[in-house]
Amino acid sequence: MSERLIPYQPMDLAEPAELVAAIRKRRGGQFINLDRMLLHSVPIAEGWNHFIGEIRNNLSLDPKLRELAMCGVAVLNGAEYEFFHHAPPFKKAGGTEEQVEGLRLIGQASFPKNLFSQVENDAADLTFQMTRNIKVDPELMKRLQKSLGNTDAVELVTVIAAYNMVSRFLIALDVNPEDHPPA
């Protein structure tokens, strides 16, 4: 087993106490490996906890669309850690196991559009376009704005942008799911 280039902070990290407490509170009392990596930089961990906490807990966007986008970004960027953490909330928000498996095909010709509603398919298309092409088809944005309204359309775009940041962080620093021993 090789050593991690940048090790995780300890699971029992206690300082800085206020930040550690805020992260644990947002996570229901636990740390995940992402937190343990973020805590190498207090300003990054503070900003991340606040920003991602808002995205996870305070948007008006349908949680199923939010988690669909997060899972889609994870697949497109090869961030299994991200998928591991967002497939369960996707199911909790109304997604099916069949849809979870379908999301693994996002961006491919075999993506099972028939398993998803029109707005979910549009959200998947937006996820693909923002993640792979950066530029977005204006007709797609018009449909999303019409079906979601301005606030939720902006929130969906922000979720996709933010979780592209998350996946790039996870992959660059080789952050692994908690049930897999660190390499």
C-alpha positions as a LaTeX table, in Angstrom:
\begin{tabular}{lrrr}
\hline
Residue & $x$ (\AA) & $y$ (\AA) & $z$ (\AA) \\
\hline
Met1 & 0.00 & 0.00 & 0.00 \\
Ser2 & 1.48 & 3.35 & $-1.02$ \\
Glu3 & 1.43 & 6.49 & 1.10 \\
Arg4 & $-0.95$ & 9.31 & 0.20 \\
Leu5 & 0.84 & 12.32 & $-1.22$ \\
Ile6 & $-1.32$ & 14.63 & 0.90 \\
Pro7 & $-2.70$ & 12.70 & 3.89 \\
Tyr8 & $-6.19$ & 13.11 & 5.26 \\
Gln9 & $-6.47$ & 15.14 & 8.42 \\
Pro10 & $-7.24$ & 12.85 & 11.39 \\
Met11 & $-10.83$ & 11.69 & 11.86 \\
Asp12 & $-10.73$ & 13.03 & 15.42 \\
Leu13 & $-9.42$ & 16.48 & 14.43 \\
Ala14 & $-10.54$ & 19.00 & 17.07 \\
Glu15 & $-9.11$ & 22.34 & 15.85 \\
Pro16 & $-10.12$ & 24.83 & 14.70 \\
Ala17 & $-12.97$ & 23.95 & 17.05 \\
Glu18 & $-15.64$ & 26.25 & 15.61 \\
Leu19 & $-15.07$ & 25.12 & 12.02 \\
Val20 & $-14.79$ & 21.44 & 12.97 \\
Ala21 & $-18.07$ & 21.75 & 14.89 \\
Ala22 & $-19.80$ & 23.48 & 11.94 \\
Ile23 & $-18.68$ & 20.79 & 9.50 \\
Arg24 & $-19.72$ & 18.00 & 11.84 \\
Lys25 & $-23.09$ & 19.68 & 12.37 \\
Arg26 & $-23.71$ & 19.91 & 8.60 \\
Arg27 & $-22.71$ & 16.26 & 8.23 \\
Gly28 & $-24.85$ & 14.96 & 11.12 \\
Gly29 & $-21.89$ & 14.52 & 13.48 \\
Gln30 & $-19.37$ & 12.87 & 11.21 \\
Phe31 & $-16.49$ & 13.79 & 8.94 \\
Ile32 & $-16.12$ & 12.39 & 5.48 \\
Asn33 & $-12.80$ & 12.10 & 3.67 \\
Leu34 & $-13.55$ & 15.22 & 1.64 \\
Asp35 & $-13.75$ & 17.25 & 4.87 \\
Arg36 & $-10.52$ & 15.70 & 6.10 \\
Met37 & $-8.76$ & 16.91 & 2.94 \\
Leu38 & $-10.39$ & 20.36 & 2.91 \\
Leu39 & $-9.27$ & 20.97 & 6.51 \\
His40 & $-5.68$ & 21.39 & 5.37 \\
Ser41 & $-6.78$ & 24.98 & 4.62 \\
Val42 & $-9.06$ & 26.73 & 7.08 \\
Pro43 & $-10.22$ & 29.45 & 4.62 \\
Ile44 & $-11.04$ & 26.86 & 1.96 \\
Ala45 & $-12.82$ & 24.57 & 4.43 \\
Glu46 & $-14.84$ & 27.49 & 5.86 \\
Gly47 & $-15.92$ & 28.81 & 2.47 \\
Trp48 & $-16.64$ & 25.34 & 1.12 \\
Asn49 & $-18.72$ & 24.35 & 4.14 \\
His50 & $-20.84$ & 27.47 & 3.84 \\
Phe51 & $-21.24$ & 27.45 & 0.04 \\
Ile52 & $-21.85$ & 23.73 & $-0.39$ \\
Gly53 & $-24.04$ & 23.72 & 2.73 \\
Glu54 & $-26.28$ & 26.33 & 1.08 \\
Ile55 & $-26.42$ & 24.27 & $-2.12$ \\
Arg56 & $-27.25$ & 21.08 & $-0.24$ \\
Asn57 & $-29.79$ & 22.53 & 2.20 \\
Asn58 & $-31.29$ & 25.85 & 1.17 \\
Leu59 & $-32.13$ & 25.91 & $-2.53$ \\
Ser60 & $-35.65$ & 26.06 & $-3.90$ \\
Leu61 & $-34.54$ & 23.69 & $-6.72$ \\
Asp62 & $-36.19$ & 20.25 & $-6.61$ \\
Pro63 & $-33.77$ & 17.99 & $-4.65$ \\
Lys64 & $-34.14$ & 15.27 & $-7.29$ \\
Leu65 & $-32.88$ & 17.64 & $-10.01$ \\
Arg66 & $-30.08$ & 18.83 & $-7.72$ \\
Glu67 & $-28.89$ & 15.28 & $-7.03$ \\
Leu68 & $-29.36$ & 14.23 & $-10.68$ \\
Ala69 & $-26.98$ & 17.02 & $-11.68$ \\
Met70 & $-24.48$ & 16.08 & $-8.96$ \\
Cys71 & $-24.51$ & 12.42 & $-10.02$ \\
Gly72 & $-24.21$ & 13.39 & $-13.68$ \\
Val73 & $-21.15$ & 15.56 & $-13.03$ \\
Ala74 & $-19.62$ & 12.72 & $-11.02$ \\
Val75 & $-20.03$ & 10.26 & $-13.89$ \\
Leu76 & $-18.82$ & 12.67 & $-16.56$ \\
Asn77 & $-15.70$ & 13.55 & $-14.58$ \\
Gly78 & $-14.99$ & 10.05 & $-13.27$ \\
Ala79 & $-15.47$ & 11.10 & $-9.63$ \\
Glu80 & $-16.77$ & 7.88 & $-8.11$ \\
Tyr81 & $-16.54$ & 9.41 & $-4.62$ \\
Glu82 & $-19.06$ & 12.05 & $-5.66$ \\
Phe83 & $-21.41$ & 9.46 & $-7.15$ \\
Phe84 & $-21.06$ & 7.30 & $-4.03$ \\
His85 & $-22.27$ & 10.23 & $-1.88$ \\
His86 & $-25.05$ & 11.53 & $-4.17$ \\
Ala87 & $-26.82$ & 8.42 & $-5.49$ \\
Pro88 & $-28.51$ & 7.76 & $-2.08$ \\
Pro89 & $-29.90$ & 11.32 & $-1.77$ \\
Phe90 & $-31.06$ & 11.10 & $-5.41$ \\
Lys91 & $-33.07$ & 7.99 & $-4.49$ \\
Lys92 & $-34.32$ & 9.64 & $-1.29$ \\
Ala93 & $-35.58$ & 12.56 & $-3.43$ \\
Gly94 & $-37.64$ & 10.20 & $-5.59$ \\
Gly95 & $-35.13$ & 8.64 & $-7.97$ \\
Thr96 & $-35.20$ & 4.91 & $-8.67$ \\
Glu97 & $-32.36$ & 2.39 & $-8.71$ \\
Glu98 & $-32.98$ & 2.07 & $-12.46$ \\
Gln99 & $-32.48$ & 5.84 & $-12.83$ \\
Val100 & $-29.28$ & 5.69 & $-10.75$ \\
Glu101 & $-27.91$ & 3.04 & $-13.10$ \\
Gly102 & $-29.13$ & 5.09 & $-16.07$ \\
Leu103 & $-27.23$ & 8.14 & $-14.83$ \\
Arg104 & $-24.03$ & 6.15 & $-15.25$ \\
Leu105 & $-24.69$ & 6.48 & $-19.02$ \\
Ile106 & $-25.11$ & 10.27 & $-19.07$ \\
Gly107 & $-23.71$ & 11.79 & $-22.24$ \\
Gln108 & $-23.78$ & 8.50 & $-24.11$ \\
Ala109 & $-26.12$ & 7.52 & $-26.93$ \\
Ser110 & $-27.41$ & 4.71 & $-24.68$ \\
Phe111 & $-28.56$ & 7.14 & $-21.94$ \\
Pro112 & $-32.09$ & 5.90 & $-21.07$ \\
Lys113 & $-34.07$ & 9.11 & $-21.66$ \\
Asn114 & $-37.30$ & 7.13 & $-21.28$ \\
Leu115 & $-36.60$ & 6.72 & $-17.53$ \\
Phe116 & $-36.63$ & 10.48 & $-16.96$ \\
Ser117 & $-39.12$ & 13.32 & $-17.35$ \\
Gln118 & $-38.54$ & 16.08 & $-19.91$ \\
Val119 & $-37.14$ & 18.48 & $-17.32$ \\
Glu120 & $-34.89$ & 15.73 & $-15.91$ \\
Asn121 & $-33.60$ & 14.99 & $-19.42$ \\
Asp122 & $-33.01$ & 18.72 & $-19.94$ \\
Ala123 & $-31.14$ & 18.84 & $-16.60$ \\
Ala124 & $-29.03$ & 15.88 & $-17.73$ \\
Asp125 & $-28.33$ & 17.62 & $-21.06$ \\
Leu126 & $-27.36$ & 20.81 & $-19.22$ \\
Thr127 & $-25.06$ & 18.81 & $-16.95$ \\
Phe128 & $-23.36$ & 17.27 & $-19.96$ \\
Gln129 & $-23.06$ & 20.54 & $-21.87$ \\
Met130 & $-21.71$ & 22.54 & $-18.92$ \\
Thr131 & $-19.28$ & 19.79 & $-17.89$ \\
Arg132 & $-17.94$ & 18.81 & $-21.29$ \\
Asn133 & $-18.53$ & 21.78 & $-23.61$ \\
Ile134 & $-18.77$ & 24.70 & $-21.14$ \\
Lys135 & $-21.08$ & 26.46 & $-23.62$ \\
Val136 & $-24.78$ & 25.68 & $-23.39$ \\
Asp137 & $-27.32$ & 25.49 & $-26.19$ \\
Pro138 & $-29.55$ & 28.59 & $-25.85$ \\
Glu139 & $-32.67$ & 26.56 & $-26.71$ \\
Leu140 & $-31.93$ & 24.20 & $-23.82$ \\
Met141 & $-31.58$ & 27.15 & $-21.43$ \\
Lys142 & $-34.86$ & 28.62 & $-22.72$ \\
Arg143 & $-36.66$ & 25.32 & $-22.03$ \\
Leu144 & $-35.16$ & 25.09 & $-18.54$ \\
Gln145 & $-36.01$ & 28.70 & $-17.75$ \\
Lys146 & $-39.57$ & 28.11 & $-18.94$ \\
Ser147 & $-40.03$ & 24.89 & $-16.95$ \\
Leu148 & $-38.09$ & 25.90 & $-13.81$ \\
Gly149 & $-38.30$ & 29.68 & $-13.65$ \\
Asn150 & $-35.37$ & 32.04 & $-13.21$ \\
Thr151 & $-34.40$ & 31.12 & $-9.65$ \\
Asp152 & $-34.36$ & 27.35 & $-10.11$ \\
Ala153 & $-32.62$ & 27.62 & $-13.51$ \\
Val154 & $-29.86$ & 29.72 & $-11.90$ \\
Glu155 & $-29.67$ & 27.26 & $-9.00$ \\
Leu156 & $-29.36$ & 24.27 & $-11.35$ \\
Val157 & $-26.53$ & 25.97 & $-13.27$ \\
Thr158 & $-24.82$ & 26.76 & $-9.96$ \\
Val159 & $-25.15$ & 23.16 & $-8.72$ \\
Ile160 & $-23.51$ & 21.87 & $-11.90$ \\
Ala161 & $-20.73$ & 24.47 & $-11.73$ \\
Ala162 & $-20.10$ & 23.84 & $-8.02$ \\
Tyr163 & $-20.01$ & 20.06 & $-8.35$ \\
Asn164 & $-17.59$ & 20.30 & $-11.25$ \\
Met165 & $-15.36$ & 22.10 & $-8.72$ \\
Val166 & $-15.99$ & 19.33 & $-6.18$ \\
Ser167 & $-15.14$ & 16.52 & $-8.61$ \\
Arg168 & $-11.94$ & 18.22 & $-9.74$ \\
Phe169 & $-10.84$ & 18.63 & $-6.11$ \\
Leu170 & $-11.64$ & 14.98 & $-5.32$ \\
Ile171 & $-9.81$ & 13.61 & $-8.33$ \\
Ala172 & $-6.72$ & 15.82 & $-8.05$ \\
Leu173 & $-6.25$ & 14.88 & $-4.38$ \\
Asp174 & $-7.33$ & 11.22 & $-4.80$ \\
Val175 & $-10.09$ & 11.41 & $-2.19$ \\
Asn176 & $-11.69$ & 7.99 & $-1.81$ \\
Pro177 & $-15.03$ & 6.81 & $-0.39$ \\
Glu178 & $-14.91$ & 6.17 & 3.34 \\
Asp179 & $-15.52$ & 2.44 & 2.99 \\
His180 & $-12.41$ & 2.07 & 0.82 \\
Pro181 & $-9.10$ & 2.12 & 2.68 \\
Pro182 & $-6.88$ & 5.00 & 1.61 \\
Ala183 & $-4.31$ & 4.03 & $-1.00$ \\
\hline
\end{tabular}
